[in-house]
């Protein structure tokens, strides 16, 4: 595979049970296939610590703002987004194969953000809870009001429906 950042050849490196592709001689970037980051991103994962030590902290020839092609999928450009709600590390993700490109030093920064996956998820829940709390409360109140309005309308109409006047439960009756 070819490095999407500098164009050098990516070298496959196997650490524990994870095989990653590294731009060792160029920009120092790292290609991770789908779900490989989850095996490396926490401080307690020894494979991530070993890989971080072997990677350069800064690479040469890095172009962080350039559109990057996916090294695995021909003709597909990766999307750039933040790794977490802390918005400290921007990663590139292929929309087709879900592989990730990390620039030099980004794996170490990701490993420093949260101690565990549970901590990262809790921070996300707190962020979204605070961000959308007012909107969700307004939507719930609006929904309750809509239900009350519909119930009042149904009570008003029940007297003109035949099922109200015929004793017993009718199949398909409104009340």
C-alpha positions in Angstrom: 0.0 0.0 0.0 1.0 3.6 -0.6 1.0 6.3 2.1 -2.0 8.6 1.6 0.0 11.5 3.1 3.5 11.5 1.5 3.3 8.7 -1.2 6.0 6.4 0.4 5.4 2.7 0.7 3.7 1.5 3.8 5.5 -1.2 5.7 3.4 -3.9 7.5 4.3 -4.2 11.2 2.8 -7.0 13.4 2.6 -6.2 17.1 1.0 -8.9 19.2 -2.2 -9.9 17.3 -2.5 -6.6 15.4 -1.1 -6.0 11.9 -0.7 -2.3 11.0 0.8 -0.5 8.1 3.4 2.2 8.9 5.0 4.9 6.8 8.3 4.3 8.6 10.6 6.1 6.2 8.3 9.0 5.3 5.8 10.9 7.3 5.5 8.4 10.2 1.7 7.9 9.7 -0.2 4.8 10.5 -2.9 2.8 8.7 -5.3 0.8 10.8 -8.0 -1.5 9.3 -11.5 -1.5 10.7 -11.6 -2.1 14.5 -7.8 -2.2 14.9 -7.8 1.1 16.8 -9.9 -0.4 19.5 -7.1 -2.9 20.3 -4.5 0.0 20.6 -6.3 3.1 22.0 -6.4 2.5 25.7 -3.4 3.0 28.1 -3.8 -0.5 29.5 -3.3 -2.2 26.1 0.3 -3.3 25.8 0.2 -3.6 22.0 -0.6 0.1 21.7 2.2 1.0 24.1 4.7 -1.1 22.1 3.6 0.4 18.8 3.6 4.0 20.1 7.3 3.5 21.2 8.3 2.3 17.7 6.6 5.2 15.8 8.2 8.6 15.3 6.6 11.4 17.3 6.8 13.7 14.3 6.9 12.9 10.7 8.4 14.6 7.8 6.4 15.9 4.8 3.0 15.8 6.6 0.1 17.6 4.9 -2.7 17.6 7.5 -5.1 19.7 5.5 -4.9 17.8 2.1 -7.5 15.4 0.9 -6.2 12.0 1.4 -7.0 8.9 -0.7 -7.7 5.6 1.1 -4.7 3.4 0.6 -6.9 0.3 0.5 -9.9 1.5 -1.7 -9.1 2.9 -5.1 -10.7 6.3 -5.9 -12.1 6.9 -2.4 -11.1 9.9 -0.3 -11.1 9.7 3.4 -13.1 12.0 5.7 -11.4 13.9 8.4 -13.1 14.1 11.9 -12.3 14.4 15.5 -11.6 11.2 17.4 -13.5 12.2 20.5 -15.6 15.0 22.0 -12.4 16.6 23.4 -11.7 17.6 19.8 -7.9 17.3 20.2 -7.0 14.7 17.6 -8.3 14.7 14.0 -8.2 11.3 12.2 -9.0 10.3 8.6 -11.5 7.6 8.0 -12.4 5.8 4.8 -16.2 5.9 4.3 -16.0 2.6 2.4 -13.8 0.2 4.4 -13.8 2.2 7.7 -10.0 2.0 7.9 -8.3 4.8 9.8 -5.2 7.0 9.0 -3.4 8.5 11.9 -0.6 11.0 11.4 2.6 10.8 13.4 2.0 11.3 17.1 -1.8 10.9 16.9 -1.9 7.3 18.3 0.0 8.6 21.4 -2.4 11.5 21.7 -5.4 9.2 21.5 -4.0 6.9 24.1 -3.5 9.9 26.5 -7.1 11.2 26.1 -9.0 8.5 28.1 -7.8 5.7 30.3 -10.6 3.3 29.2 -13.4 3.0 26.6 -15.9 3.3 29.4 -14.4 6.7 30.3 -14.7 7.9 26.7 -18.3 6.7 26.4 -19.2 8.4 29.7 -17.7 11.7 28.5 -19.7 11.4 25.3 -22.9 10.8 27.2 -22.3 13.7 29.5 -21.5 16.0 26.6 -24.6 15.1 24.6 -26.7 15.1 27.7 -25.7 18.7 28.4 -25.9 19.8 24.8 -29.3 18.4 24.0 -31.0 18.4 27.4 -33.1 21.5 26.8 -34.1 20.2 23.3 -35.1 16.8 24.6 -37.1 18.3 27.5 -39.0 20.6 25.0 -39.7 17.7 22.7 -41.0 15.6 25.5 -43.3 18.4 26.7 -44.5 18.9 23.1 -45.2 15.2 22.8 -47.2 15.1 26.0 -49.2 18.1 24.8 -49.9 16.4 21.5 -51.1 13.2 23.2 -53.4 15.2 25.5 -54.9 17.0 22.5 -55.5 13.8 20.7 -57.1 12.2 23.7 -59.5 15.2 24.1 -60.4 15.0 20.5 -61.1 11.2 20.8 -63.3 11.8 23.9 -65.3 14.4 22.0 -65.9 12.2 19.1 -66.8 9.0 21.0 -70.5 10.0 21.4 -71.1 10.2 17.6 -69.5 6.8 16.9 -71.9 3.8 16.8 -69.5 1.7 18.9 -70.2 3.9 21.9 -73.9 3.3 21.8 -73.9 -0.5 21.1 -73.3 -2.5 24.3 -70.3 -4.8 24.5 -66.9 -4.9 22.9 -67.2 -4.7 19.1 -64.5 -6.0 16.8 -62.9 -2.9 15.1 -64.9 -0.5 17.4 -63.4 2.8 18.4 -64.2 2.5 22.1 
